[in-house]
């Protein structure tokens, strides 16, 4: 892997408009006529779930899919907006643009990173082993579908599959050219172009997708973002296909860790509490996919992937005492740059073979993954006069190399019963190099064995039972494994996950209901023992029910809803600092509910959606009044809240589509989350837009 340059960045890239210029040029170059069936052909990639209802029926775990029709109906601005359609998923909102990911599944703290997020089957978190996974959240505008998989089938991917797997599937190239735009509250502006085409034989396709968006932002938390993707693919003979995808993302966001003081929130403050703090992001990625149909019933899918990203976070220091006395942040002239750069390269290859083992028909999947990651972590001391340059105060390089082997076999015991055992082995080596103090250099290694077994049973044409038990894990980061040069001898954090459910449908009815338990132990906690700073000592228990139900009437109306009830999401032992045995985990509401009334008939497609979030604690201490002082993490009980959205679109003709939305229709004022202060939920907002396809 190429080592990332360890010189801190002072500004974003010099030619930030390069992707947009390229987009326009390629758009016209690719705008040639459609040919035959090429428009229906998908480029090769590794899907979490593929094949529609038949593929879902093979999964011994809960499955949720947010498809393109749903995305068009709800008009999401972010991936987090779309994930509210999935039972068991909770979003810890920090700002309406969702620049960073805060996603909790089945009672896991939404501020932690215990679920794996993929794009077209490839990990997109900046660092799975070396650093925080929250710092990049892909844009919904170029997504075609979202897959969410829980249960033993999640073992096929890993690590961080304790909550499950979220896979964002990007759009395939269109044949032709389209342009769309959207405008809304807070001077929101968005423009998107799509362009693509196929060769006369239909054996090759290429296309691009480009979005440019900006906003002054709710509470003046503005941003300026561009997102570019180009995809291409071709057939190699009759049984092999090759595809490639390149992405470029850049965002300058005026956001911070700091929220409003309680008095400011109660007074209805609408200003940015950290007007000079900036979160600057740039990311590039390249995926190369190969699919080979070796023979009927045997196929090999391989992807080689690379990504490079930086996240520069420039935050002004505060006078804590003066801030507490004033009831608002009082800033000094000191600026701290918390700047990180990430680099990843990996290979994932999966062989699928239809077979007959022990006299039972079935299908095997064998997969291997090799991945190397690097994070350069720098601290910069700057000043108000020169807020983007200064002295490097800390300079560390964290690297990790991981190897994974996975194998499972589905045994179709009868035409109703299938049993799928599997095993994942994950081995990783971590290393830290401190360029300021070599005494902090060190390394660590570990190997995890993760078995699982799942089953499905077709109870009737309208009902299928499923269940699984498996061991999931989340690896320690370098900063936890290696402290002051010492290997902390940490195992990964483990969870024994059990679930049982039923899914199916009859006519216009579709449903899925799941009971689950996650016994999450071996968690990393501070401990002083034998000179070590960290130890595997923590445990939490999560137990609950989740369900989804949908019905379509013949007159165009539909009703879709999901409900998550988690009565148990608690610590299993005292951890000190006010975190006691029996305390509820933060950002783990007991009840989540979503209900949507839709109407689709002729050119009209509309929905009225209601989202409810139960009360939740902002920290593990479970204190009730909302309190906080200075840079410490604030605590307290966040009240329950609900929001209502009205969204819709109208097809004027085959080429022109109009769409619009009113988000938070009732203008509910609520506390979305806590950190260093209160994050207020976004107020009522309006959006209107149009799309024209040539």
C-alpha positions in Angstrom: 0.0 0.0 0.0 1.2 3.5 -0.8 1.8 5.5 2.4 -0.3 8.6 2.7 1.7 11.8 2.7 2.0 12.9 6.3 1.8 16.6 5.6 -1.4 18.2 7.0 -3.7 19.9 4.4 -4.4 23.6 4.6 -7.4 23.6 2.2 -9.4 21.3 0.0 -8.2 20.3 -3.5 -7.2 23.1 -5.8 -9.4 22.0 -8.7 -12.7 21.2 -7.0 -14.6 21.6 -10.2 -12.7 18.9 -12.1 -15.3 16.2 -11.6 -18.1 18.5 -12.8 -16.3 19.4 -15.9 -15.5 15.7 -16.5 -19.2 14.9 -15.9 -20.4 17.3 -18.6 -17.8 16.0 -21.1 -18.5 12.4 -20.5 -22.2 12.9 -20.5 -22.2 14.1 -24.2 -19.7 11.4 -25.1 -21.8 8.6 -23.7 -25.2 9.9 -24.9 -25.7 7.3 -27.7 -28.8 5.3 -28.3 -29.9 2.3 -26.2 -29.3 -1.1 -27.7 -31.5 -4.2 -27.2 -31.5 -5.6 -23.7 -28.4 -3.9 -22.5 -30.5 -1.5 -20.4 -31.6 -4.4 -18.2 -28.1 -5.9 -17.7 -26.5 -5.3 -14.3 -22.8 -4.8 -14.0 -21.0 -7.4 -11.9 -20.7 -6.7 -8.2 -21.0 -8.6 -4.9 -24.6 -8.2 -3.6 -25.6 -9.0 0.0 -29.0 -10.2 -1.4 -29.8 -10.6 -5.1 -32.6 -12.4 -6.9 -35.7 -10.9 -5.4 -38.2 -12.9 -3.3 -36.4 -16.2 -4.0 -33.1 -14.9 -2.7 -34.8 -13.5 0.4 -36.4 -16.9 1.1 -32.9 -18.4 1.3 -31.7 -16.1 4.0 -31.9 -17.6 7.6 -32.3 -14.1 9.1 -34.2 -10.9 8.9 -34.0 -9.1 5.5 -35.1 -5.6 4.6 -34.9 -3.9 1.2 -35.6 -0.3 0.5 -36.1 -0.3 -3.3 -36.0 2.4 -5.9 -39.8 2.9 -5.8 -39.7 3.5 -2.1 -36.8 6.0 -2.5 -38.7 7.9 -5.1 -41.8 8.0 -2.9 -40.2 9.3 0.3 -37.7 11.7 -1.4 -34.8 11.2 1.1 -32.0 13.8 1.3 -29.7 11.3 3.0 -29.2 7.6 3.5 -30.2 8.0 7.1 -33.6 9.3 6.0 -34.0 6.1 3.9 -33.0 3.8 6.6 -35.9 4.9 8.8 -38.0 2.5 6.6 -36.1 -0.5 8.1 -37.2 -2.1 11.4 -34.6 -2.3 14.1 -32.6 0.7 12.8 -32.2 3.9 14.9 -30.5 7.1 13.7 -28.7 9.4 16.1 -29.2 12.7 14.2 -26.6 15.4 14.5 -27.5 17.5 11.4 -30.0 17.1 8.6 -27.3 16.5 6.0 -26.0 13.3 7.7 -22.3 14.0 6.8 -21.3 11.4 9.4 -23.0 8.0 10.1 -24.7 7.5 13.4 -26.6 4.2 12.9 -27.7 1.8 15.7 -29.3 -1.6 15.1 -31.3 -3.6 17.6 -30.5 -1.6 20.7 -26.8 -1.0 20.0 -25.6 2.5 20.8 -26.2 4.6 17.7 -23.0 6.5 18.5 -20.9 3.4 18.2 -19.9 1.5 15.1 -21.0 -2.1 15.5 -22.7 -2.7 12.1 -20.9 -3.1 8.8 -21.7 -0.6 6.1 -21.0 -1.6 2.5 -21.4 0.0 -1.0 -21.8 -2.6 -3.7 -20.4 -5.2 -1.3 -17.3 -3.2 -0.5 -16.6 -1.7 3.0 -16.9 2.1 3.0 -16.1 3.0 6.6 -12.8 4.9 6.6 -11.3 2.4 8.9 -12.6 -1.0 10.1 -9.5 -1.8 12.2 -7.5 1.5 12.4 -10.0 4.3 13.0 -13.5 5.6 13.5 -16.0 4.3 11.0 -18.4 7.2 11.2 -16.5 9.8 9.2 -18.0 9.0 5.7 -21.6 8.6 4.8 -22.4 8.0 1.1 -24.9 10.2 -0.7 -28.4 8.8 -1.4 -28.7 10.5 -4.8 -26.7 7.8 -6.6 -28.3 4.8 -4.8 -30.7 2.4 -6.4 -31.5 0.2 -3.4 -30.5 -0.4 0.2 -30.2 -4.0 1.6 -30.2 -4.7 5.3 -29.3 -8.2 6.5 -29.3 -9.5 10.0 -28.8 -13.0 11.4 -26.2 -15.7 10.7 -26.0 -14.8 7.0 -24.2 -11.6 8.0 -21.1 -13.8 8.8 -20.4 -13.8 5.1 -19.1 -10.3 5.4 -17.5 -8.9 8.7 -16.1 -7.5 10.7 -18.5 -5.3 12.8 -21.5 -7.5 12.0 -22.9 -7.5 15.5 -25.9 -5.4 14.5 -26.0 -6.6 10.9 -24.9 -5.5 7.4 -26.1 -2.5 5.4 -25.3 -2.5 1.7 -25.9 0.5 -0.5 -26.4 -0.5 -4.1 -25.4 2.2 -6.6 -27.3 2.9 -9.8 -26.3 1.2 -13.0 -25.7 3.4 -16.1 -28.8 4.5 -18.0 -29.1 4.5 -21.7 -29.5 8.2 -22.5 -29.2 11.5 -20.5 -31.2 13.0 -17.7 -30.9 16.2 -15.6 -32.6 17.0 -12.4 -32.6 19.8 -9.8 -34.0 20.5 -6.4 -34.3 23.6 -4.3 -35.6 24.1 -0.8 -35.5 25.8 2.6 -32.2 27.2 3.9 -31.2 27.9 0.4 -30.8 24.3 -0.4 -29.8 23.7 -4.1 -29.1 20.4 -5.8 -28.3 19.5 -9.4 -27.8 16.1 -10.8 -26.9 14.7 -14.2 -27.0 11.0 -15.3 -25.7 9.9 -18.7 -24.7 6.6 -20.2 -25.0 4.2 -23.1 -24.1 0.8 -24.5 -22.3 -0.5 -27.5 -24.3 -1.7 -30.5 -23.8 -5.3 -29.5 -25.0 -4.6 -26.0 -21.8 -6.3 -24.6 -20.4 -3.1 -23.0 -21.9 -0.3 -21.0 -20.7 2.9 -19.4 -22.2 5.9 -17.6 -21.8 8.5 -15.0 -23.7 10.1 -12.1 -22.8 13.6 -10.8 -24.5 15.6 -8.0 -23.6 19.1 -6.8 -25.5 20.3 -3.7 -25.1 23.2 -1.2 -27.1 24.7 1.6 -26.9 27.5 4.2 -28.2 24.7 6.5 -30.6 24.5 9.5 -29.0 26.6 12.2 -26.6 27.9 9.6 -24.8 24.6 9.5 -24.1 24.9 5.8 -22.3 22.6 3.4 -21.0 22.5 -0.2 -20.8 19.0 -1.6 -20.1 17.2 -4.9 -20.4 13.5 -5.6 -19.2 11.9 -8.8 -19.5 8.3 -9.9 -18.6 6.6 -13.2 -19.3 2.9 -13.9 -18.4 0.7 -16.9 -18.5 -2.9 -17.7 -18.2 -5.4 -20.5 -18.6 -9.1 -21.4 -15.5 -11.2 -21.8 -16.8 -14.0 -24.0 -20.0 -15.8 -23.1 -19.3 -16.6 -19.4 -17.2 -13.7 -17.9 -17.9 -10.1 -17.2 -15.7 -7.2 -16.0 -16.9 -4.0 -14.3 -15.3 -1.0 -12.8 -16.6 1.9 -10.6 -14.8 5.1 -9.7 -16.1 7.6 -7.2 -15.1 11.0 -6.0 -16.7 12.9 -3.1 -15.9 16.2 -1.5 -17.8 18.1 1.2 -17.0 21.2 3.2 -19.4 21.2 6.1 -19.8 23.9 8.8 -20.5 21.4 11.6 -19.1 20.7 15.0 -19.3 18.5 18.1 -20.8 21.5 19.9 -24.5 22.0 20.3 -26.7 24.5 22.1 -26.8 25.1 25.8 -30.1 24.2 27.5 -31.2 27.8 27.9 -30.5 28.5 24.3 -32.5 25.5 23.2 -35.4 26.4 25.4 -35.3 30.0 24.0 -35.7 28.6 20.5 -32.2 29.5 19.3 -31.7 28.9 15.6 -28.0 29.8 15.1 -24.9 27.7 14.7 -23.3 27.3 18.1 -19.9 26.7 16.5 -19.9 29.1 13.5 -16.2 28.8 12.7 -15.7 25.0 13.0 -15.4 23.0 9.8 -15.5 19.3 8.9 -13.7 18.9 5.5 -13.9 15.6 3.6 -12.6 14.2 0.4 -12.8 10.6 -0.7 -11.8 8.7 -3.9 -12.4 5.0 -4.5 -12.0 2.4 -7.3 -13.7 -1.0 -7.5 -12.9 -3.6 -10.1 -15.3 -6.5 -10.3 -15.0 -9.8 -12.2 -17.7 -12.4 -12.5 -17.1 -15.9 -14.0 -19.8 -18.4 -14.7 -17.5 -21.4 -14.5 -20.2 -23.9 -15.3 -24.0 -24.1 -14.6 -24.3 -23.9 -10.8 -20.7 -22.7 -10.2 -19.7 -19.0 -10.3 -16.8 -16.9 -9.0 -17.2 -13.2 -8.0 -14.1 -11.2 -7.2 -13.7 -7.5 -6.4 -10.5 -5.6 -5.9 -11.0 -2.3 -4.2 -9.1 0.8 -3.2 -10.1 4.0 -1.4 -8.3 7.1 -0.2 -9.9 9.7 2.1 -9.0 12.6 4.3 -11.1 14.1 7.1 -9.9 17.4 8.4 -11.7 18.7 11.5 -10.9 22.3 12.5 -12.4 23.3 15.8 -11.9 26.4 17.9 -11.1 25.9 21.5 -13.4 27.2 24.2 -13.1 28.8 27.6 -15.1 26.3 29.7 -15.6 28.4 32.8 -16.7 31.5 30.8 -19.0 29.3 28.6 -20.7 27.8 31.7 -21.2 31.2 33.2 -22.5 32.7 29.9 -24.8 29.8 29.1 -23.3 29.7 25.6 -19.9 28.9 24.0 -17.2 31.4 24.6 -14.4 30.8 22.1 -10.7 31.5 22.3 -8.2 32.3 19.5 -6.8 28.7 19.6 -7.7 26.4 16.7 -7.2 22.6 16.9 -6.9 20.6 13.7 -7.9 17.0 14.2 -6.9 15.7 10.8 -6.9 12.1 9.6 -6.2 10.4 6.3 -7.1 6.9 5.4 -6.0 4.5 2.8 -7.3 1.0 2.0 -6.8 -1.7 -0.5 -8.4 -5.1 -0.5 -9.5 -8.2 -2.4 -12.7 -10.2 -1.8 -13.4 -13.3 -3.8 -16.4 -15.7 -3.4 -17.0 -19.1 -5.0 -20.6 -20.3 -5.2 -21.2 -24.0 -6.0 -24.4 -26.0 -6.3 -23.7 -29.4 -4.8 -25.0 -32.6 -3.3 -23.3 -33.4 0.0 -24.2 -36.4 2.2 -27.0 -37.1 -0.3 -28.6 -33.6 0.3 -28.9 -31.0 -2.4 -27.6 -27.6 -1.5 -25.3 -24.7 -2.3 -21.9 -23.8 -0.9 -20.2 -20.4 -0.7 -16.6 -20.0 0.1 -15.0 -16.6 0.4 -11.6 -15.1 1.1 -10.7 -11.4 1.9 -7.4 -9.8 2.2 -7.3 -6.1 3.2 -4.8 -3.5 4.3 -5.6 -0.2 6.0 -3.6 2.8 7.0 -4.6 5.9 9.0 -2.4 9.0 9.4 -3.6 10.9 12.5 -2.3 14.4 13.1 -3.0 17.1 15.6 -2.4 20.7 14.5 -2.1 23.7 16.7 -3.4 26.8 14.8 -4.7 30.2 15.6 -7.7 32.4 14.6 -5.4 34.5 12.4 -4.2 31.3 10.5 -6.9 28.7 11.1 -5.7 26.2 8.5 -2.0 25.9 9.3 0.2 25.6 12.4 2.4 23.3 14.4 2.1 19.5 14.2 1.5 18.5 17.8 0.9 14.8 17.3 1.7 12.5 14.4 0.8 8.8 14.3 0.5 6.1 11.7 -1.8 3.2 12.4 -1.8 0.2 10.0 -3.7 -3.1 10.0 -3.6 -6.1 7.7 -6.4 -8.6 7.9 -7.2 -11.9 6.4 -10.6 -13.6 6.4 -11.8 -17.0 5.3 -15.5 -17.9 5.2 -17.4 -21.0 4.2 -21.0 -22.0 4.5 -23.2 -24.7 2.9 -27.0 -24.6 2.6 -28.6 -28.0 2.9 -32.0 -28.2 1.3 -33.1 -31.1 3.5 -36.6 -31.1 2.0 -38.5 -28.7 -0.3 -39.6 -26.9 2.9 -36.6 -27.1 5.2 -33.1 -25.7 4.6 -30.2 -25.6 7.1 -27.1 -23.5 6.7 -24.0 -23.9 8.9 -21.1 -21.6 8.4 -17.7 -20.5 9.8 -15.7 -17.3 9.5 -12.1 -17.0 10.5 -10.7 -13.5 10.8 -7.0 -12.8 11.6 -5.6 -9.3 11.8 -2.3 -7.6 12.7 -2.2 -4.0 13.9 0.8 -1.7 14.2 1.3 1.9 15.5 4.1 4.2 14.6 4.4 7.4 16.6 6.5 9.9 14.7 6.7 12.2 17.8 7.6 9.6 20.4 9.0 6.2 19.3 8.3 4.8 22.8 4.6 4.6 21.8 5.4 2.3 18.8 4.0 -1.2 19.1 2.1 -4.0 17.4 -0.7 -6.5 18.2 -2.3 -9.4 16.5 -5.3 -11.7 17.0 -7.4 -14.4 15.3 -11.1 -14.9 15.8 -13.2 -18.0 15.0 -16.9 -17.2 14.3 -19.3 -20.1 13.8 -23.0 -19.8 13.0 -26.0 -21.9 11.9 -29.3 -20.8 10.5 -32.4 -22.5 9.1 -35.6 -21.7 7.1 -38.8 -23.7 7.0 -41.7 -23.0 4.6 -44.7 -23.3 6.9 -47.2 -22.6 4.2 -47.3 -20.7 0.8 -47.9 -17.5 2.9 -45.4 -18.1 5.7 -41.8 -19.0 6.2 -40.1 -19.5 9.5 -36.4 -18.6 10.0 -33.9 -18.6 12.8 -30.2 -18.5 13.5 -27.6 -18.4 16.2 -24.1 -17.1 15.4 -21.1 -15.4 16.9 -20.3 -11.9 15.7 -17.4 -9.6 16.5 -16.0 -6.1 16.4 -12.2 -5.7 16.5 -10.5 -3.2 18.8 -9.0 -0.2 17.1 -5.2 0.4 17.1 -5.7 3.1 19.7 -7.2 0.5 22.0 -4.9 -2.4 21.2 -1.6 -0.5 21.5 -1.2 2.0 24.4 2.2 3.6 25.2 3.8 1.0 23.1 2.3 -1.9 25.0 0.2 -4.7 23.3 -3.0 -4.7 25.4 -3.6 -8.3 24.5 -7.2 -7.7 23.6 -9.6 -10.1 22.0 -12.3 -8.8 19.7 -15.6 -7.8 21.2 -18.0 -10.7 20.8 -21.8 -11.1 20.6 -23.8 -14.3 20.6 -26.8 -13.4 18.4 -30.0 -15.4 18.4 -33.1 -14.6 16.3 -36.3 -16.3 15.3 -38.9 -15.0 12.9 -41.6 -15.4 10.3 -42.1 -13.7 7.0 -44.3 -14.0 4.0 -47.3 -12.6 2.3 -50.6 -13.4 0.6 -52.0 -11.3 -2.2 -51.5 -7.7 -1.3 -50.2 -8.4 2.1 -46.4 -8.6 3.1 -45.0 -9.0 6.5 -41.9 -9.9 8.6 -41.7 -10.3 12.4 -38.5 -11.2 14.3 -37.6 -11.8 18.0 -33.9 -11.4 18.8 -31.3 -11.4 21.5 -27.7 -10.2 21.4 -25.5 -11.2 24.3 -22.6 -8.8 23.8 -19.6 -9.5 25.9 -15.8 -9.1 25.9 -16.3 -5.3 25.4 -13.2 -3.1 25.8 -13.2 -1.1 29.0 -10.5 1.0 30.8 -8.7 -1.2 33.4 -5.4 -0.9 35.3 -4.0 -4.4 35.5 -0.5 -5.6 35.0 0.5 -2.3 33.4 -2.3 -2.5 30.8 -4.7 0.4 30.2 -7.5 -1.6 28.5 -9.1 -4.9 29.1 -12.0 -7.1 27.8 -14.4 -6.7 30.7 -17.7 -5.3 29.5 -21.0 -6.9 28.7 -24.4 -5.8 27.5 -27.7 -7.6 26.7 -30.1 -6.6 24.0 -33.5 -8.3 23.6 -36.5 -7.3 21.6 -39.0 -7.6 18.8 -39.2 -6.0 15.4 -41.7 -6.2 12.6 -42.7 -4.8 9.2 -46.2 -4.9 7.6 -47.4 -3.7 4.2 -50.7 -3.8 2.3 -51.7 -2.6 -1.1 -55.3 -1.9 -2.1 -56.5 -2.1 -5.7 -57.4 1.7 -5.7 -53.8 2.8 -5.5 -53.6 3.2 -1.7 -51.0 1.4 0.4 -50.0 1.2 4.0 -46.5 0.3 5.2 -45.3 0.3 8.8 -42.5 -1.0 11.0 -42.2 -1.3 14.8 -39.2 -2.0 17.0 -39.6 -2.8 20.7 -36.5 -3.3 22.7 -37.4 -3.7 26.4 -33.9 -4.9 27.3 -30.8 -2.9 26.2 -28.7 -2.8 29.3 -25.2 -3.0 30.9 -24.5 -6.2 32.6 -22.0 -4.9 35.2 -20.8 -1.8 36.9 -18.3 0.1 34.9 -17.6 3.1 37.1 -18.3 6.8 36.4 -22.0 6.3 37.1 -22.5 3.4 34.6 -24.1 0.7 36.7 -25.4 -2.8 36.2 -28.9 -2.5 34.7 -28.4 0.9 33.2 -29.8 1.3 29.7 -27.4 2.0 26.8 -27.4 5.5 25.4 -29.2 6.2 22.1 -31.2 3.0 22.4 -34.9 4.0 22.6 -37.3 1.3 23.8 -39.8 2.0 21.0 -39.4 3.0 17.4 -42.3 3.2 14.9 -42.8 4.3 11.3 -46.1 4.4 9.4 -46.6 5.5 5.8 -49.8 6.0 3.9 -49.0 5.9 0.1 -50.9 6.5 -3.1 -49.7 5.5 -6.5 -52.0 5.7 -9.5 -51.2 6.9 -13.0 -48.8 9.8 -12.9 -49.2 10.4 -9.1 -47.0 8.9 -6.4 -47.3 10.3 -2.9 -46.8 9.4 0.7 -47.7 10.8 4.2 -45.1 9.3 6.6 -45.0 9.4 10.5 -41.8 8.6 12.4 -41.8 8.1 16.2 -38.7 7.9 18.5 -39.2 7.0 22.1 -37.3 8.7 24.9 -33.6 7.7 25.2 -30.6 8.5 27.4 -27.8 10.6 26.1 -25.2 8.7 28.2 -24.7 5.5 30.1 -25.1 7.2 33.5 -28.8 7.4 32.8 -29.2 10.7 34.6 -32.6 12.4 33.9 -32.1 16.1 33.7 -30.2 17.3 30.7 -26.9 18.7 32.0 -23.4 19.4 30.7 -20.5 21.7 31.1 -17.9 22.5 28.5 -16.3 19.8 26.4 -17.5 16.9 28.5 -20.2 14.7 26.9 -23.5 15.9 28.0 -26.0 13.6 29.6 -29.7 13.4 30.4 -33.0 11.8 29.2 -34.0 13.0 25.7 -37.8 13.2 25.4 -39.7 11.2 22.8 -40.6 12.9 19.6 -42.3 12.4 16.3 -42.1 13.9 12.8 -44.5 13.9 9.8 -43.3 14.1 6.2 -45.5 14.7 3.1 -43.7 13.7 -0.2 -44.8 13.1 -3.7 -44.1 13.2 -7.4 -46.1 13.7 -10.7 -45.1 12.4 -14.1 -46.1 15.1 -16.5 -45.1 12.8 -19.4 -42.5 10.1 -20.1 -39.7 12.6 -20.0 -40.6 15.1 -17.2 -41.2 14.3 -13.6 -42.0 16.9 -10.9 -41.5 16.2 -7.2 -41.7 17.9 -3.8 -41.6 17.4 -0.1 -42.6 19.0 3.2 -40.3 17.5 5.9 -41.4 17.8 9.6 -44.8 19.0 8.5 -46.0 19.9 12.0 -42.8 21.9 12.7 -42.0 19.7 15.7 -39.2 21.1 17.9 -37.2 18.3 19.5 -33.9 17.3 20.8 -32.3 14.9 18.3 -29.2 14.0 20.4 -26.5 15.3 22.8 -22.8 15.6 22.6 -21.1 18.8 23.8 -24.5 20.5 24.0 -27.9 19.9 22.5 -28.4 19.0 18.8 -31.9 20.3 17.9 -33.9 18.4 15.3 -34.3 20.3 12.0 -37.4 22.5 11.6 -40.1 22.3 8.9 -38.5 22.4 5.5 -39.9 22.6 1.9 -38.3 21.0 -1.3 -39.4 21.2 -4.9 -37.7 19.7 -7.9 -37.9 18.3 -11.4 -36.2 15.6 -13.5 -36.1 15.6 -17.3 -34.9 12.6 -19.3 -33.8 13.1 -22.9 
